[in-house]
Amino acid sequence: MPHHLDQVQPRGIHRAGFTLIELLVVIAVIALLISLLLPGLGAARESGRLVKCASNQRQLALAGLSHAQDHKGAYCTGPFDNRVERGYGSFEEKGWMADFINGGYANPGSILCPSSPARYSNRYAAHRIDNAQYRQYSETEIMNLIERGFNTNYCQSWYMAYTGMKSNNPAVAPVAEDISSVIGPLNEKSLTKAPISMVPLFGDGAMYAGAANGTEDIVTINGQQYNGAKSLTDGPMQQMLPGRGRVWGRQSYNRWGPVHGKSSYVGGLIGHDRVIGQIAFADGHVATFRDEKRDGKFEATPVQMGGTVTIQYDELEGKVYGGWLTQAGIDW
């Protein structure tokens, strides 16, 4: 019998590809998945940076401890500062960075905070490096120093650099960063009046908007301008002490602040949304602090303590020592 067309069976069923609607649905699902995953990936990446930063600061603190073991208790030979009235010698000869590099304890330039946008120390700013300097550096010499590791975006504590004032009377010792007014670099012998676990050595430098500090912190590298990282906390603030009048009192720590994580944006001179900062202490441990007040730095508030007009730390109170190291009177 003859075969009819309606009896012929097709060898296979041919179906068209994705329709436009199906393709759009797939793209939308992929976009949704990406939007759900990205915040988690960003948080994981920032968490890793926080751990890395803590490791960096611990290395610096342990380098200070090792230096103290080898140099009769001295954590360092002063701040990283080329100015005659502020430091104790040129960059490559004196100061904690020269100590760590020349002694083989650590290479600061190789362990920068991964979250901080500042990649160079503000001590390389022209306003600072060429002001009453121990020696003058050419741009090539500065680059050589940086390549050797003479660089950081962490901020040293005033304690580690200077210990305390020779006289707590501001009329006798008027400048808190002048080496003629201070005791000198921190030594283990000066850590008897405060818990060693509360005496800070290094911390994350506070972040500021680009033009917040004028040109004094602008570092020029290969013709490009960068915001330099704060390199030293401000030191003691003046306050009123019963029976003694105005004295050099508690430490100001507002050059330390958050560089990690994200929260609400802080405007004005601050200009950032970071919320977490870390500090390394004289016993080698590192602690994490949150900017609860949301002012973009670790600030303090004027208060009265035991009849003394002083300051109380907004985030660091009870965890970071701020009083006198070498005498009684302000022991908190």
TORMARLUM-710959 format. One record per residue (C-alpha): residue number from 1; x, y, z; chain. Coordinates in nm, 2 decimals. Example, Ala and Ser with C-alpha at 12.3 -4.5 7.8 and 13.67 -1.06 7.14 Angstrom:
// residues 2
> resi  px  py  pz  chain
> 1  1.23  -0.45  0.78  A
> 2  1.37  -0.11  0.71  A
***
This chain:
// residues 332
> resi  px  py  pz  chain
> 1  0.00  0.00  0.00  A
> 2  0.12  0.34  -0.07  A
> 3  0.24  0.54  0.22  A
> 4  0.05  0.86  0.30  A
> 5  0.22  1.17  0.42  A
> 6  0.04  1.17  0.75  A
> 7  0.19  0.83  0.82  A
> 8  0.55  0.95  0.79  A
> 9  0.70  1.00  1.14  A
> 10  0.97  1.27  1.19  A
> 11  1.31  1.14  1.29  A
> 12  1.35  1.40  1.57  A
> 13  1.16  1.69  1.73  A
> 14  1.34  2.02  1.66  A
> 15  1.28  2.29  1.92  A
> 16  1.37  2.65  1.90  A
> 17  1.64  2.80  2.15  A
> 18  1.56  3.02  2.45  A
> 19  1.29  3.27  2.39  A
> 20  1.37  3.63  2.47  A
> 21  1.16  3.62  2.79  A
> 22  1.34  3.31  2.91  A
> 23  1.68  3.47  2.84  A
> 24  1.58  3.78  3.03  A
> 25  1.46  3.57  3.33  A
> 26  1.80  3.39  3.34  A
> 27  1.99  3.71  3.33  A
> 28  1.77  3.86  3.61  A
> 29  1.83  3.55  3.82  A
> 30  2.21  3.57  3.77  A
> 31  2.20  3.94  3.85  A
> 32  2.01  3.87  4.17  A
> 33  2.25  3.60  4.28  A
> 34  2.54  3.84  4.22  A
> 35  2.38  4.11  4.42  A
> 36  2.33  3.86  4.71  A
> 37  2.69  3.73  4.69  A
> 38  2.88  4.06  4.65  A
> 39  2.81  4.20  5.00  A
> 40  2.92  3.87  5.15  A
> 41  3.24  3.86  4.94  A
> 42  3.31  4.23  5.03  A
> 43  3.26  4.15  5.40  A
> 44  3.48  3.85  5.38  A
> 45  3.75  4.05  5.20  A
> 46  3.74  4.33  5.47  A
> 47  3.74  4.07  5.74  A
> 48  4.06  3.93  5.59  A
> 49  4.21  4.28  5.58  A
> 50  4.13  4.33  5.95  A
> 51  4.31  4.01  6.04  A
> 52  4.60  4.11  5.82  A
> 53  4.62  4.45  5.99  A
> 54  4.61  4.30  6.33  A
> 55  4.90  4.07  6.23  A
> 56  5.10  4.37  6.10  A
> 57  5.06  4.56  6.42  A
> 58  5.15  4.26  6.63  A
> 59  5.47  4.23  6.43  A
> 60  5.55  4.59  6.50  A
> 61  5.48  4.55  6.87  A
> 62  5.68  4.23  6.90  A
> 63  5.97  4.41  6.72  A
> 64  5.96  4.67  6.99  A
> 65  5.97  4.40  7.26  A
> 66  6.26  4.23  7.09  A
> 67  6.44  4.57  7.06  A
> 68  6.38  4.62  7.43  A
> 69  6.54  4.28  7.51  A
> 70  6.85  4.37  7.31  A
> 71  6.88  4.73  7.42  A
> 72  6.85  4.75  7.80  A
> 73  6.47  4.78  7.80  A
> 74  6.44  5.05  7.53  A
> 75  6.15  4.99  7.29  A
> 76  6.31  5.22  7.03  A
> 77  6.52  5.53  6.99  A
> 78  6.23  5.77  6.93  A
> 79  5.99  5.87  6.66  A
> 80  6.03  5.85  6.28  A
> 81  6.11  6.22  6.24  A
> 82  6.39  6.41  6.06  A
> 83  6.33  6.74  6.24  A
> 84  6.60  6.83  6.50  A
> 85  6.36  6.95  6.76  A
> 86  6.12  6.65  6.73  A
> 87  6.34  6.35  6.66  A
> 88  6.68  6.21  6.77  A
> 89  6.85  6.17  6.43  A
> 90  6.80  6.13  6.06  A
> 91  6.55  5.88  5.92  A
> 92  6.80  5.60  5.86  A
> 93  6.99  5.65  6.19  A
> 94  6.74  5.70  6.47  A
> 95  6.38  5.64  6.55  A
> 96  6.17  5.32  6.57  A
> 97  6.18  5.26  6.19  A
> 98  6.56  5.27  6.17  A
> 99  6.58  5.05  6.48  A
> 100  6.35  4.78  6.33  A
> 101  6.51  4.78  5.99  A
> 102  6.88  4.81  6.08  A
> 103  6.83  4.56  6.36  A
> 104  6.64  4.31  6.15  A
> 105  6.34  4.31  6.38  A
> 106  6.08  4.41  6.11  A
> 107  6.04  4.59  5.78  A
> 108  5.76  4.84  5.83  A
> 109  5.72  4.93  5.46  A
> 110  5.63  4.57  5.37  A
> 111  5.35  4.55  5.63  A
> 112  5.12  4.84  5.55  A
> 113  4.76  4.84  5.67  A
> 114  4.57  4.70  5.37  A
> 115  4.25  4.91  5.44  A
> 116  4.40  5.25  5.49  A
> 117  4.40  5.47  5.17  A
> 118  4.72  5.64  5.29  A
> 119  5.02  5.46  5.15  A
> 120  5.30  5.68  5.27  A
> 121  5.40  5.84  5.61  A
> 122  5.33  6.21  5.64  A
> 123  5.69  6.25  5.76  A
> 124  5.78  6.26  5.39  A
> 125  5.57  6.57  5.34  A
> 126  5.78  6.87  5.24  A
> 127  5.65  7.07  5.54  A
> 128  5.79  6.81  5.78  A
> 129  6.10  6.66  5.61  A
> 130  6.26  7.00  5.53  A
> 131  6.18  7.18  5.85  A
> 132  6.49  7.22  6.07  A
> 133  6.61  6.88  5.94  A
> 134  6.89  6.66  6.05  A
> 135  6.98  6.61  5.69  A
> 136  6.83  6.71  5.35  A
> 137  6.69  6.43  5.13  A
> 138  6.66  6.44  4.75  A
> 139  6.35  6.28  4.59  A
> 140  6.57  5.99  4.48  A
> 141  6.70  5.94  4.83  A
> 142  6.34  5.94  4.96  A
> 143  6.24  5.67  4.71  A
> 144  6.54  5.46  4.81  A
> 145  6.43  5.49  5.18  A
> 146  6.08  5.38  5.09  A
> 147  6.21  5.09  4.89  A
> 148  6.42  4.98  5.19  A
> 149  6.11  4.98  5.41  A
> 150  6.13  5.32  5.57  A
> 151  5.76  5.38  5.54  A
> 152  5.44  5.31  5.73  A
> 153  5.07  5.40  5.74  A
> 154  5.05  5.31  6.11  A
> 155  5.07  5.57  6.38  A
> 156  5.31  5.54  6.67  A
> 157  5.20  5.64  7.02  A
> 158  5.35  5.94  7.19  A
> 159  5.44  5.72  7.49  A
> 160  5.66  5.50  7.27  A
> 161  5.84  5.80  7.13  A
> 162  5.88  6.02  7.44  A
> 163  5.74  5.84  7.75  A
> 164  5.64  6.16  7.94  A
> 165  5.72  6.52  8.01  A
> 166  6.03  6.62  8.21  A
> 167  5.80  6.86  8.39  A
> 168  5.42  6.83  8.39  A
> 169  5.40  7.21  8.43  A
> 170  5.33  7.36  8.08  A
> 171  5.51  7.67  8.17  A
> 172  5.84  7.48  8.23  A
> 173  5.79  7.22  7.94  A
> 174  5.57  7.40  7.69  A
> 175  5.59  7.17  7.38  A
> 176  5.48  6.81  7.40  A
> 177  5.68  6.70  7.09  A
> 178  6.00  6.90  7.17  A
> 179  6.28  6.66  7.27  A
> 180  6.41  6.92  7.52  A
> 181  6.07  6.89  7.71  A
> 182  6.03  6.52  7.71  A
> 183  6.19  6.23  7.90  A
> 184  6.28  6.03  7.59  A
> 185  6.20  5.70  7.41  A
> 186  6.00  5.44  7.61  A
> 187  6.18  5.20  7.83  A
> 188  6.05  4.90  8.03  A
> 189  6.16  5.08  8.35  A
> 190  5.88  5.33  8.29  A
> 191  5.61  5.07  8.28  A
> 192  5.56  5.02  8.65  A
> 193  5.26  5.26  8.72  A
> 194  5.04  5.13  8.44  A
> 195  4.92  4.79  8.32  A
> 196  5.16  4.69  8.04  A
> 197  4.86  4.54  7.85  A
> 198  4.70  4.89  7.84  A
> 199  5.00  5.10  7.72  A
> 200  4.97  5.15  7.35  A
> 201  5.25  5.14  7.09  A
> 202  5.09  5.16  6.75  A
> 203  4.75  5.21  6.60  A
> 204  4.55  5.27  6.28  A
> 205  4.59  5.64  6.19  A
> 206  4.27  5.84  6.18  A
> 207  4.14  5.92  5.83  A
> 208  4.06  6.27  5.71  A
> 209  3.91  6.42  5.40  A
> 210  4.16  6.52  5.13  A
> 211  4.20  6.88  5.22  A
> 212  4.13  6.86  5.59  A
> 213  4.49  6.92  5.69  A
> 214  4.59  7.17  5.43  A
> 215  4.93  7.08  5.27  A
> 216  5.12  6.97  5.58  A
> 217  5.04  6.60  5.52  A
> 218  5.06  6.60  5.14  A
> 219  5.34  6.36  5.02  A
> 220  5.47  6.40  4.67  A
> 221  5.61  6.07  4.51  A
> 222  5.72  6.07  4.15  A
> 223  5.54  6.39  4.09  A
> 224  5.21  6.26  4.23  A
> 225  5.05  6.39  4.54  A
> 226  4.92  6.16  4.82  A
> 227  4.76  6.21  5.16  A
> 228  5.02  6.10  5.41  A
> 229  4.93  5.89  5.71  A
> 230  4.95  6.03  6.06  A
> 231  5.27  5.91  6.22  A
> 232  5.25  6.01  6.59  A
> 233  4.97  6.06  6.83  A
> 234  4.93  6.42  6.98  A
> 235  5.05  6.34  7.33  A
> 236  4.92  6.48  7.65  A
> 237  4.66  6.75  7.67  A
> 238  4.66  7.03  7.92  A
> 239  4.41  7.00  8.21  A
> 240  4.34  7.13  8.56  A
> 241  4.46  6.92  8.86  A
> 242  4.35  7.01  9.22  A
> 243  4.64  7.17  9.41  A
> 244  4.86  7.19  9.10  A
> 245  4.67  7.40  8.86  A
> 246  4.72  7.35  8.49  A
> 247  4.93  7.05  8.40  A
> 248  5.01  6.82  8.11  A
> 249  4.75  6.55  8.16  A
> 250  4.59  6.26  7.97  A
> 251  4.69  6.15  7.62  A
> 252  4.50  6.27  7.31  A
> 253  4.43  5.97  7.09  A
> 254  4.23  6.14  6.81  A
> 255  4.50  6.07  6.56  A
> 256  4.40  5.71  6.59  A
> 257  4.07  5.60  6.44  A
> 258  3.87  5.37  6.22  A
> 259  4.00  5.25  5.88  A
> 260  3.82  4.92  5.85  A
> 261  3.45  4.82  5.79  A
> 262  3.17  5.05  5.68  A
> 263  2.89  5.23  5.86  A
> 264  2.72  5.57  5.83  A
> 265  2.91  5.84  5.65  A
> 266  3.08  6.11  5.86  A
> 267  3.11  6.44  5.67  A
> 268  3.30  6.76  5.73  A
> 269  3.67  6.73  5.78  A
> 270  3.65  6.35  5.83  A
> 271  3.48  6.25  5.51  A
> 272  3.46  5.87  5.53  A
> 273  3.24  5.58  5.64  A
> 274  3.49  5.35  5.82  A
> 275  3.40  5.22  6.16  A
> 276  3.67  4.99  6.31  A
> 277  4.03  5.06  6.42  A
> 278  4.30  4.86  6.59  A
> 279  4.57  4.93  6.85  A
> 280  4.88  4.73  6.95  A
> 281  5.00  4.73  7.31  A
> 282  5.33  4.70  7.49  A
> 283  5.27  4.34  7.58  A
> 284  5.24  4.25  7.21  A
> 285  4.86  4.20  7.19  A
> 286  4.63  4.38  6.95  A
> 287  4.28  4.50  7.03  A
> 288  3.99  4.61  6.80  A
> 289  3.78  4.91  6.87  A
> 290  3.46  5.04  6.71  A
> 291  3.38  5.40  6.65  A
> 292  3.06  5.39  6.85  A
> 293  3.02  5.77  6.86  A
> 294  3.05  5.79  6.48  A
> 295  3.27  6.09  6.47  A
> 296  3.53  5.92  6.25  A
> 297  3.81  5.90  6.51  A
> 298  3.89  5.80  6.86  A
> 299  3.80  6.12  7.03  A
> 300  3.75  6.22  7.40  A
> 301  3.50  6.43  7.60  A
> 302  3.59  6.68  7.87  A
> 303  3.48  6.55  8.21  A
> 304  3.56  6.57  8.58  A
> 305  3.73  6.27  8.74  A
> 306  3.79  6.28  9.11  A
> 307  3.78  6.66  9.11  A
> 308  4.02  6.68  8.81  A
> 309  3.91  6.85  8.50  A
> 310  4.03  6.61  8.23  A
> 311  3.91  6.40  7.93  A
> 312  3.73  6.07  7.91  A
> 313  3.78  5.86  7.60  A
> 314  3.47  5.79  7.39  A
> 315  3.57  5.44  7.28  A
> 316  3.90  5.36  7.46  A
> 317  3.82  5.44  7.82  A
> 318  3.92  5.16  8.06  A
> 319  4.10  4.97  7.78  A
> 320  4.38  5.21  7.68  A
> 321  4.60  5.39  7.94  A
> 322  4.62  5.76  7.91  A
> 323  4.78  5.89  8.23  A
> 324  5.13  5.96  8.36  A
> 325  5.38  5.67  8.33  A
> 326  5.66  5.80  8.55  A
> 327  5.49  5.96  8.85  A
> 328  5.16  5.94  9.04  A
> 329  4.88  6.19  9.01  A
> 330  4.70  6.09  8.69  A
> 331  4.69  5.71  8.70  A
> 332  4.42  5.63  8.46  A
***
